Every structure is written in structure tokens, then in C-alpha cells.
Amino acid sequence: MTQGISRRNFLSGAALAAGAAAVAGLSGCSPKTMAETGPDAAATAGGTDSGMAVVGNTPAWLGTAPEIAEADIVETRSTKLLIVGAGNAGLAAAVTAQELGVDFLIAEKAGAVATARGWYGAVNIPECAEAGKSVDIIKLNNVLRQAFWGKNDMRVTKTWLNESAEMHAWVKGIMDQYGFAVSFDADQGEGRGGVGVDMYVPPIQVSYTAREDCPEEHAEMSRNQIFEDLLNKQGNEVLFGFDLVKLVTDESGAVSGAIFDTKDGYVQINAEDVLLATGGYAANPDMIEGINPILPRCLTASNWEPGNTGMGIKAGLWAGAMKDPGAAAFVFDRGAVPPGTKAGWTEESVATGEPMLPASGQFNPGSQPFLKMNLHGERFTNESGNYDWLPYAAASQPGGVYLEVWDANFADDVARFHSLGCASLTNLIVNVMGAGTEGFLQEQIDQGVVVKADTLEELADKLLLEGEHKQNFLASIERYNELYDKQVDEDFGKEPYTLSAIRQAPFYGVTLGGTLLDTSDGLRINADGQVLKTDGEVLEGLWAAGNCAGSLFADGYYNLTHGMACGRLLTFARHEVQHIAGKKA
């Protein structure tokens, strides 16, 4: 595979269809291809045309801002606040602006609002106090500083820590109006051996479900659709089909609006303040290769919004903004694929210039701490700690993927593991909702993604292990059973309650890689959400919220702060609009 990866037509045709499929569900995924596209192939694909190439001092993925002649502008509008992006952050910002009486317009490149992230993290909400829970925000801020190697801005983190409870009360009030109960998981795993830090550190993850009295017309609405409905009821419509081209700056260098490509031509919207909420660059393979090259080495599935092409980040950089110095991404350890599939862009898709991953969606049991081995049948890491840790560790393993195995005690094991955050979905569906092991896994078994066997030898065969690799596989399971009996992980130090025996038939196995949700390195912001210039000063008129905003994450996602990603974007969306409206000091 020697052809360079290009973004040409990436968002058209099959790629758009893949992006839409990627957001369809959380509990499973359907493979798109059986292509063998290992990490070495992905690296080769980049070549000299990959995102690592530069023109002068400009990365190839950035390029230069397009020149739009004034004569080509078919319409000009004006507003106080321009919000770019109708996703989780953009819609929260728009509803807040509506409540505060701020004149605003919200523009979105797609034809509908983005998929809502249903769960969010909030700190020290009233429900926590009632349950006897509390978070030491000073300690948590320092824990995050350590997790992100000091590359984050502690003042930015502090905004989320201090204001997420107010955000939660606001969201809860709106969801209550529409007939939804907002709840949180008070059981954070105390008494199960811990997860390496004091248990009062993690924030509480909040979710919502339709109540019995929820009106039928609301019951299937997501939070984002509810926000859109609130806007529509007040006569505020999302401007769909507005694809950001570039930001507009005045003579002083301040941002004073934006230009969009629409079906009618270029439209310029002038504004006193522009709030970017355009998402990250998960759907832009050139940016991925250029900024975060470990991802193609360990990804097997997509779960991103097709519109997350990094356009807001690029537009900000063209206007003089500073970007986070490194890369960060939201990678789930749930990219289940059929045996024999390797990580990276599929060969077929690269050949067409539309890079795609072998599968889409998330196989939630991938986040369970079952025994995991590389394709040589060797255990290579501590399986405790979900999300990006396993995929990143697998990036340097054969094929960039790994195997996960369990036995007939699957349901009992996941109940004991008590995984937190969205990883708890497996236990919820299998045990609480009563689907059981077979009911939960059958679809993936029928698809050939999960393999089932009566013996461990047969399981190894179905996972395509042969010779020495098969013997390693059987020896690794035998060793793991010894560690379970001892209740001590002498090899990698995993907590005893996350160990499990693999002795009782039937046996199950799956090949896993990472599922990419989005990236989280973006434009540097201050504690108020104002975008910073390359000299560290404020870029007047420009704000950023959500995954196009940086200053908070680095390298990865600290998986013990469940819901932090969505919680911080909702918090900053509100804070920034409140600041613009003069409601913040």
C-alpha cells in the first residue's frame, strides 16, 4: 500500500455513510471489510504526501486560508454572536444565548444537529452531597495535571470543576421539562480494591432516561434535539448547510465574522463575537496522520461525526490562533473486528482516496478487564483501565490489535468488575436489564466478530492462531488462571477483583482495536474560553468550546474522570456565552 492518504472526497459517498453508521450504537459494531491493513501498511500509506509533510513552516494538513473575493459573497448578515457548529457545545451555547437575550445566529455544515453525548461529568452536584459523595477539586485538578504532564492549563480545568454543578442544574431543569429523569451513578467502586487513586477523586457521571410520564413526542428525542426544539419554539433556527470556509478579521486582527459555503454560494456573517464549536478532526485523515500518527496504528473502528474535519481548528490557526502543542484523542477500547483484521485504514479505501477503518461503532465488552493478549498469544499489559490505554499499548504489538477472551461466567464477571462510566453498559444490559450472556453477544457471534468454542484449543483455531502462537495463547490462559487462584497478579499488578478464571465452556474470544470518537487537542483557550494567539495574548472576538478547544487534555483521555469530555464542553459553552452577555466577571 504505497499511495498517499488524501482527504479528497473523504466526506462524500461511502465515507459519509460510514460516518453515519459510526454513531448508530454503543453496544456493537458491524465490520465494513475484512481487509488486512496493519499499522505498518498505515505508516507506509502516509509517505511523503502524508500530514507530516510541510510546505515552508506550514503543515500540509493546514495549508493556507482560501481567498474569497468580495464579489463572490452572495449575502452578508450581521449578529452579536455567531456560533459555528450545532453539536453538543454549539446547541448549549445557543440555548444559553436565547435565555440571556443575546442576538445570535448558529450555523451548522450538516443537515441536522449532531449526535448528543448523553452522559456528562459534573463535580459536587447536590445529588452527590445527598449521597455523601464529594470531590476535592484541588486534588482532582492536580491529578489531571499529572495525567496530562502539565500540558494542560489548570485554570481552564478549574472552570469545569467550579461550574459543572451549575451546568448540571441547568441541563437537569431542561430535561425535566421534557419528561426525562436525570440520574447519576453514586457507586464509584468503593470496596473493590480501588483504581489506583482515592475514590473521592472521580466526578459523578450523569445520564438521563425518559420517565413514564414523558410525552410520546419527546420520548425519543436526544438532548441536542431538545435544545433545537427550544430554539425553534422561540423562532431561532439552526442555519443548516453552512460549511465554514474561513474566519474574517478586522484591521486590528480581531475576529469579526466568518464566511460559509452554502448551496446558494458564499455567505458572510459579521459578528462581534464568534464561538467555534466545530468538533475535532477525527474525520480528517490528513490531520490524524500529521498530528496523531499513533492512531492509525491502533484503530479498527470509527464512531465520529462525519463533519468533524478540523475546520474550526484550521480556521482559527489561519486567523492567528495558537494550537495545543501535542495530540490527544478520545479512543475507546471497543473496535471489535473479525479475526484476521488488523488496525489502520483499509487498503481499498486508501486506494480510492477515502480512508476508512475496517469497522464502525463500539463493542462495549472491550472495556471489560478480561484477559487480553497480542496476536502471538502473549499477555502484554494490565487490562484494568478502560478507553485508550489498551489500544495505545497495542500500537506497538503485531497488527496493532489484540485478543480478549472470557468463559461462561461472563455475566458474573462483569457484575463483579463494576466498570464505571459508559463501560458499565455491559453490566447494565446483561445483568440489570436481563439480556444475559447469549442475548447480549448473539448478534456479534452471528456476524463472526465474537467467536464461541467448546474448548480453548478450538477457540485458538477460530481466532486464527497457529503453531507457537497457539501454544502461547493456551499457556497465557493457564498462567492467568493461576493468578486468579492466587488472587494476585504477579505479572502486571491488576486489582484482584478484576481477575477472572477461564475454565468453564463455552469460551469466547474477540479481536479488538481502538474506536475513535473524536480528537481533543484544539485551539488554546483561557479560563473564559477566549482563544489565544501564538504569543499567548487573547485573540479578540474568538471563542472556542468543545473538541475544537484545547488547553485541557493532552496525549489521551484520563479515563478515571468519566464524562469529563462532555461535561467540560457543556460547561464552557454556557460560561462563554454568559461572559459575552456580561454575566461573568
C-alpha positions in Angstrom: 0.0 0.0 0.0 2.0 2.9 -1.3 -0.5 5.5 -2.3 -0.5 8.6 -0.1 -3.6 9.3 2.0 -5.6 12.2 0.7 -8.7 14.0 2.1 -10.1 14.2 -1.4 -13.7 13.3 -1.4 -13.3 11.8 2.1 -16.6 13.3 3.2 -18.6 12.2 0.2 -20.3 9.0 -0.8 -19.2 5.9 1.1 -17.3 7.9 3.8 -20.3 9.8 4.8 -22.3 6.6 5.0 -19.6 5.1 7.2 -19.6 8.2 9.5 -23.4 8.0 9.8 -23.2 4.3 10.7 -20.5 5.0 13.3 -22.8 6.9 15.5 -25.6 4.3 15.3 -25.0 2.5 18.6 -22.9 1.9 21.6 -23.2 -1.9 22.3 -22.0 -3.3 19.0 -20.5 -2.8 15.6 -20.7 -4.2 12.1 -17.4 -4.8 10.2 -17.1 -2.9 6.9 -14.3 -5.1 5.5 -12.0 -8.0 6.2 -9.0 -6.1 4.8 -5.7 -6.7 6.4 -4.3 -3.2 6.8 -1.9 -3.4 9.7 -0.1 -0.5 11.2 3.0 -0.9 9.0 0.8 -0.5 6.0 -0.8 2.6 7.5 2.6 4.1 8.1 3.6 3.3 4.5 0.5 4.9 3.2 1.5 8.3 4.6 4.7 8.5 2.5 5.9 12.0 1.7 2.3 13.0 1.0 1.0 12.4 4.5 0.1 15.0 7.0 3.6 15.1 8.3 4.7 16.9 5.1 5.3 20.6 5.4 5.3 23.5 2.9 7.7 26.0 4.4 6.7 26.1 8.0 3.1 25.1 7.3 1.9 21.6 7.8 0.4 20.1 4.7 -2.8 19.3 6.5 -3.2 23.0 7.3 -2.5 24.7 4.0 -3.4 28.3 3.6 -6.6 30.2 4.0 -8.6 30.4 0.8 -9.0 33.8 -0.9 -12.7 34.7 -1.3 -13.4 37.7 -3.5 -15.9 40.2 -2.1 -17.8 39.9 -5.4 -18.3 36.2 -4.7 -20.2 36.9 -1.4 -23.9 36.4 -2.3 -25.2 37.5 1.1 -24.0 39.3 4.2 -25.6 39.1 7.6 -24.8 40.6 11.0 -25.3 39.5 14.6 -23.9 40.0 18.0 -22.8 36.3 18.5 -22.1 33.8 15.8 -22.0 30.2 16.9 -20.3 27.8 14.4 -21.5 24.2 14.9 -24.7 22.7 16.1 -23.3 19.9 18.2 -23.3 19.4 22.0 -21.4 22.6 22.7 -22.9 24.8 20.0 -26.5 24.0 20.9 -25.9 24.5 24.6 -24.3 27.9 23.7 -27.3 28.8 21.5 -29.9 27.9 24.2 -28.0 29.9 26.8 -27.8 32.9 24.4 -31.5 32.7 23.8 -32.2 32.6 27.6 -30.0 35.7 28.1 -31.4 37.7 25.2 -28.2 37.7 23.2 -28.7 38.3 19.5 -27.2 35.3 17.8 -27.0 33.0 14.8 -26.0 29.3 14.9 -24.6 27.8 11.7 -24.0 24.1 11.0 -22.4 22.4 8.0 -24.6 19.3 8.1 -28.3 19.0 7.5 -29.2 18.1 11.1 -27.9 18.7 14.7 -25.1 16.4 15.7 -25.5 13.3 17.8 -25.8 14.0 21.5 -23.4 12.6 24.1 -25.9 11.5 26.6 -23.7 11.3 29.7 -21.6 14.1 31.2 -19.4 14.5 34.2 -20.2 17.1 36.9 -18.5 17.8 40.1 -20.1 18.2 43.6 -23.7 18.4 42.4 -26.4 18.4 45.1 -27.2 14.8 44.4 -23.6 13.9 45.3 -23.9 15.7 48.7 -27.1 13.8 49.4 -25.3 10.5 48.7 -22.4 11.5 50.9 -20.1 12.0 48.0 -17.7 14.8 47.4 -14.8 15.7 45.2 -11.7 17.5 46.4 -11.4 19.8 43.4 -7.9 21.0 44.2 -6.7 17.4 44.4 -8.5 16.4 41.2 -7.0 19.4 39.4 -3.6 18.2 40.4 -4.4 14.6 39.4 -5.3 15.9 36.0 -2.2 18.0 35.8 -0.1 14.8 36.4 -2.2 12.8 33.9 -1.6 15.4 31.2 2.1 16.0 32.0 1.4 19.7 32.8 0.5 20.4 29.2 -3.0 21.4 30.2 -4.0 24.8 31.8 -5.1 24.2 35.4 -7.1 27.4 35.2 -9.1 26.1 32.3 -9.7 22.8 34.2 -10.8 24.8 37.2 -13.7 26.4 35.2 -15.2 23.0 34.6 -14.5 21.9 38.2 -16.1 25.1 39.7 -19.1 25.5 37.2 -20.1 22.0 36.2 -22.6 21.8 39.0 -24.4 24.9 37.8 -24.4 23.4 34.2 -25.9 20.2 35.6 -28.7 22.1 37.3 -29.4 23.9 34.1 -29.5 20.7 31.9 -31.5 18.9 34.5 -34.1 21.6 34.6 -34.5 21.5 30.8 -34.6 17.7 30.6 -37.2 17.6 33.4 -39.4 19.9 31.4 -39.4 17.4 28.6 -40.1 14.4 30.8 -36.7 13.0 31.4 -35.2 11.8 34.7 -31.6 12.8 35.2 -29.6 10.5 37.4 -26.1 9.6 38.4 -24.1 6.6 39.4 -23.3 7.0 43.1 -21.5 3.7 43.3 -17.9 4.6 42.3 -16.4 1.2 43.1 -15.5 1.6 46.8 -14.6 -1.6 48.5 -13.5 -3.3 45.3 -9.8 -2.6 45.6 -9.7 0.9 44.1 -8.4 2.0 40.8 -5.1 3.5 41.8 -6.3 6.8 43.3 -8.5 7.8 46.2 -12.1 7.1 45.3 -13.3 10.6 46.1 -11.3 11.9 43.1 -13.6 10.9 40.2 -16.5 13.2 39.4 -20.0 11.8 39.1 -21.3 10.7 35.7 -24.8 12.0 34.9 -27.2 10.4 32.4 -30.9 10.7 31.6 -33.8 8.4 30.7 -37.4 9.1 29.7 -39.8 9.0 32.6 -43.1 7.1 32.4 -44.9 10.4 32.1 -42.6 11.6 29.3 -44.8 12.8 26.4 -44.6 10.5 23.4 -43.4 13.2 21.1 -40.4 13.8 23.4 -39.5 10.2 24.4 -37.2 9.5 21.5 -35.5 13.0 21.5 -31.9 13.4 22.3 -30.6 16.2 24.4 -29.4 18.0 21.3 -32.8 17.6 19.6 -34.4 19.0 22.8 -32.1 22.0 22.6 -33.0 22.5 19.0 -36.7 22.3 19.8 -36.2 25.0 22.5 -34.6 27.3 19.9 -37.3 26.6 17.3 -40.1 27.5 19.8 -38.6 30.9 20.1 -38.2 31.4 16.4 -34.5 30.7 16.3 -33.5 28.2 13.5 -30.2 26.5 13.0 -28.7 27.6 9.7 -28.0 24.1 8.2 -25.7 23.6 5.2 -23.4 26.4 6.3 -19.9 25.0 5.8 -17.2 27.1 7.4 -14.6 28.4 4.9 -12.6 30.9 7.0 -12.8 33.5 9.7 -12.9 37.2 9.0 -10.6 39.6 10.8 -10.6 43.4 11.0 -7.6 45.7 10.7 -6.6 45.1 14.3 -6.5 41.4 13.8 -9.6 40.7 15.9 -12.1 38.1 14.5 -15.2 39.9 13.2 -17.1 37.1 11.5 -16.9 34.1 9.2 -17.5 33.1 5.6 -19.5 30.0 4.8 -20.0 27.9 1.7 -23.8 27.3 1.2 -25.9 25.8 -1.6 -26.6 29.4 -2.7 -22.9 30.5 -2.7 -20.7 32.2 -0.1 -22.4 33.8 2.8 -20.5 36.2 5.2 -21.8 36.6 8.7 -20.3 39.6 10.6 -20.3 39.3 14.4 -18.9 41.0 17.4 -18.0 37.6 18.8 -17.5 34.2 17.1 -17.8 31.0 19.1 -16.3 27.9 17.4 -18.0 24.6 18.3 -17.0 22.6 15.3 -15.6 19.5 16.9 -12.2 17.9 16.4 -10.5 16.4 13.4 -11.4 12.7 13.7 -12.9 12.6 10.2 -9.8 14.2 8.6 -7.2 11.5 7.9 -4.5 14.0 6.8 -4.7 15.8 10.2 -4.7 12.4 12.0 -1.6 11.3 10.2 0.1 14.6 10.7 -0.8 15.3 14.3 -1.5 12.0 16.0 0.1 9.2 13.9 -0.3 6.6 16.7 -4.0 6.4 15.9 -3.9 4.6 12.5 -1.5 2.1 14.2 -4.2 1.0 16.7 -7.6 2.0 15.3 -10.0 -0.5 13.9 -13.3 1.3 14.1 -14.9 4.8 13.8 -17.5 6.4 15.9 -17.0 10.0 14.9 -19.3 12.6 13.4 -18.6 12.9 9.7 -18.4 16.7 10.0 -15.5 16.6 12.4 -12.9 17.5 9.9 -10.9 20.1 12.0 -12.2 23.0 10.0 -12.7 25.2 13.1 -9.2 24.5 14.2 -7.7 25.3 10.8 -9.8 28.5 10.5 -8.6 29.6 13.9 -4.9 28.9 13.0 -5.3 30.9 9.8 -6.6 33.8 11.9 -3.5 33.7 14.2 -4.6 31.3 17.0 -2.3 29.0 18.9 -3.0 25.2 18.9 -2.2 22.7 21.7 1.4 21.6 21.2 0.6 17.9 21.1 -2.1 15.5 20.2 -5.0 14.0 22.2 -7.9 11.9 21.3 -10.9 10.0 22.7 -10.2 6.4 21.8 -12.4 3.6 23.2 -11.1 0.0 23.5 -14.1 -1.3 21.6 -13.2 -1.6 18.0 -14.3 -5.3 17.5 -13.4 -6.8 14.1 -13.5 -10.3 12.7 -10.4 -12.5 13.3 -7.6 -11.7 10.9 -8.3 -8.0 10.7 -5.6 -5.6 11.6 -5.5 -1.9 12.6 -5.3 1.0 10.2 -7.0 2.3 7.1 -8.3 -0.3 4.8 -6.3 -0.8 1.6 -9.4 -0.5 -0.6 -10.4 2.9 0.9 -6.9 4.3 0.7 -6.7 3.3 -2.9 -9.8 5.4 -3.6 -8.5 8.4 -1.6 -11.3 7.9 1.0 -9.5 6.4 4.0 -11.8 4.4 6.2 -11.4 1.9 9.1 -12.4 -1.7 9.0 -15.5 -1.2 11.2 -17.7 1.3 12.9 -19.3 1.5 16.3 -18.4 0.2 19.8 -18.4 -3.3 21.3 -18.8 -2.4 24.9 -17.3 -5.6 26.5 -14.0 -4.4 25.0 -13.8 -2.2 28.1 -14.2 -5.0 30.5 -10.9 -6.1 32.2 -10.8 -9.6 30.8 -7.6 -11.3 29.8 -6.1 -9.7 26.7 -3.3 -11.0 24.5 -1.5 -9.9 21.3 -1.7 -11.9 18.1 1.3 -14.0 19.3 -0.8 -15.2 22.2 1.1 -13.2 24.8 -0.3 -11.1 27.6 1.4 -7.7 27.3 -0.2 -5.2 29.7 -2.5 -4.6 32.7 -6.1 -4.8 31.4 -7.5 -2.6 34.1 -8.3 0.9 33.0 -10.6 1.3 30.0 -10.7 3.6 27.0 -7.4 4.4 25.3 -4.8 2.6 27.4 -5.2 -0.8 25.7 -5.3 0.4 22.1 -2.2 2.6 22.7 -0.3 -0.3 24.2 -1.3 -2.4 21.2 0.0 0.1 18.7 3.4 -1.5 19.0 2.1 -5.0 19.0 1.7 -7.2 15.9 -1.1 -5.9 13.7 -1.9 -3.1 16.2 -4.8 -5.3 17.6 -5.2 -7.7 20.5 -7.4 -10.6 21.6 -9.8 -10.6 24.5 -11.1 -13.9 26.0 -13.7 -15.0 28.6 -15.7 -18.0 29.6 -19.3 -19.0 30.5 -19.1 -16.8 33.7 -19.2 -13.6 31.6 -22.3 -12.2 33.4 -21.0 -12.9 36.9 -17.6 -11.5 36.0 -18.9 -8.2 34.5 -21.1 -7.7 37.6 -18.0 -8.1 39.9 -15.9 -5.8 37.7 -18.4 -3.0 38.2 -16.9 -0.9 35.4 -17.7 2.7 35.6 -18.8 5.3 33.1 -20.2 4.1 29.7 -18.2 0.9 30.2 -21.0 0.0 32.7 -23.4 -0.6 29.8 -22.3 -4.2 29.5 -23.3 -5.0 33.1 -26.5 -2.9 32.7 -27.7 -4.7 29.7 -26.5 -8.2 30.6 -27.5 -8.3 34.3 -29.7 -5.4 35.2 -31.9 -5.4 32.1 -31.7 -9.2 31.9 -30.3 -9.8 28.4 -28.0 -12.5 29.7 -24.7 -13.6 28.1 -26.1 -15.1 24.9 -28.7 -12.4 24.4 -26.1 -9.8 24.6 -23.5 -11.5 22.4 -25.5 -13.3 19.8 -25.5 -10.6 17.2 -21.7 -10.3 17.3 -21.4 -14.1 17.2 -23.7 -14.3 14.1 -21.6 -11.6 12.4 -18.4 -13.6 13.0 -17.0 -10.9 15.2 -17.2 -12.7 18.5 -16.1 -16.4 18.2 -17.5 -19.1 20.5 -15.9 -22.5 21.2 -16.4 -25.6 23.4 -12.6 -25.9 24.1 -9.7 -23.5 24.4 -7.9 -25.2 21.5 -11.0 -24.6 19.3 -11.1 -21.0 20.4 -7.5 -20.5 19.4 -8.2 -22.0 16.0 -11.2 -19.7 15.4 -9.0 -16.7 16.4 -6.6 -17.9 13.6 -3.8 -18.7 15.9 -1.3 -21.4 14.8 1.8 -23.2 15.9 3.8 -21.3 18.6 1.3 -18.5 18.8 -1.5 -21.1 19.6 0.7 -22.6 22.3 1.5 -19.2 23.7 -2.2 -18.5 23.8 -3.0 -21.7 25.8 -0.1 -21.1 28.1 -1.2 -17.4 28.8 -4.6 -18.6 29.8 -3.2 -21.3 32.1 -1.0 -18.7 33.7 -3.9 -16.3 34.1 -5.9 -19.0 35.8 -3.0 -19.4 38.3 -3.1 -15.7 39.0 -6.8 -15.8 39.5 -6.4 -18.7 42.0 -3.8 -16.7 43.9 -5.8 -13.5 43.7 -2.6 -11.7 43.0 -1.5 -10.5 39.5 2.2 -11.2 39.9 2.9 -10.2 36.2 1.2 -6.8 35.8 -0.4 -5.9 39.2 -4.1 -5.8 38.2 -6.5 -5.4 41.0 -7.7 -8.8 42.3 -11.4 -8.2 41.7 -10.7 -7.7 38.0 -9.1 -11.1 37.6 -11.3 -13.9 36.2 -11.0 -17.6 35.6 -11.2 -19.0 32.0 -12.2 -22.6 32.7 -15.8 -23.2 32.0 -17.1 -23.8 28.5 -18.3 -22.2 26.3 -15.3 -20.0 25.7 -15.5 -16.7 23.8 -12.9 -14.5 22.0 -12.8 -11.3 20.0 -10.2 -9.3 18.1 -10.1 -5.6 19.2 -8.5 -2.3 18.4 -9.4 1.3 19.2 -12.6 3.1 18.2 -12.0 6.8 17.6 -14.7 9.1 18.9 -13.0 12.4 18.3 -9.8 14.3 18.9 -9.4 16.7 21.8 -6.3 18.8 21.0 -7.5 22.1 19.7 -7.1 25.9 19.9 -5.6 27.1 23.2 -8.1 29.0 25.3 -8.0 30.8 28.6 -10.3 30.1 31.6 -13.1 32.1 30.0 -12.9 30.2 26.7 -11.2 33.0 24.7 -8.9 31.7 22.0 -5.2 32.7 22.5 -2.8 33.9 19.8 0.6 32.4 19.2 2.1 35.0 21.6 -0.3 33.9 24.4 -2.4 37.0 24.2 -6.2 36.9 23.6 -7.4 36.8 20.0 -10.2 39.3 20.4 -13.6 38.2 19.2 -12.9 34.5 19.1 -14.1 31.8 21.5 -13.9 28.0 21.4 -15.8 25.3 23.1 -15.9 21.5 22.7 -13.4 19.4 20.9 -12.0 22.3 18.8 -11.0 23.9 22.1 -7.7 22.9 23.7 -5.9 23.6 26.9 -7.5 20.8 28.9 -6.4 17.4 27.5 -3.0 16.1 26.4 -1.9 12.8 25.0 -5.1 11.0 25.8 -8.2 10.9 28.0 -7.9 10.4 31.7 -10.3 7.5 31.9 -11.0 7.9 35.7 -12.8 11.2 35.1 -15.8 9.6 33.4 -17.9 12.1 31.4 -15.4 14.9 31.7 -15.3 15.4 27.9 -19.0 16.2 27.5 -19.2 17.8 30.9 -16.5 20.4 30.1 -17.9 21.3 26.7 -21.4 21.9 28.1 -19.8 23.9 31.0 -17.7 26.1 28.7 -20.5 26.7 26.2 -22.5 28.2 29.0 -19.6 30.1 30.6 -18.5 31.7 27.3 -22.0 33.0 26.4 -22.5 34.2 29.9 -19.2 36.1 29.7 -20.2 37.6 26.3 -23.5 38.6 27.8 -21.7 40.4 30.7 -22.9 37.8 33.3 -19.4 36.7 34.2 -16.8 38.9 35.9 
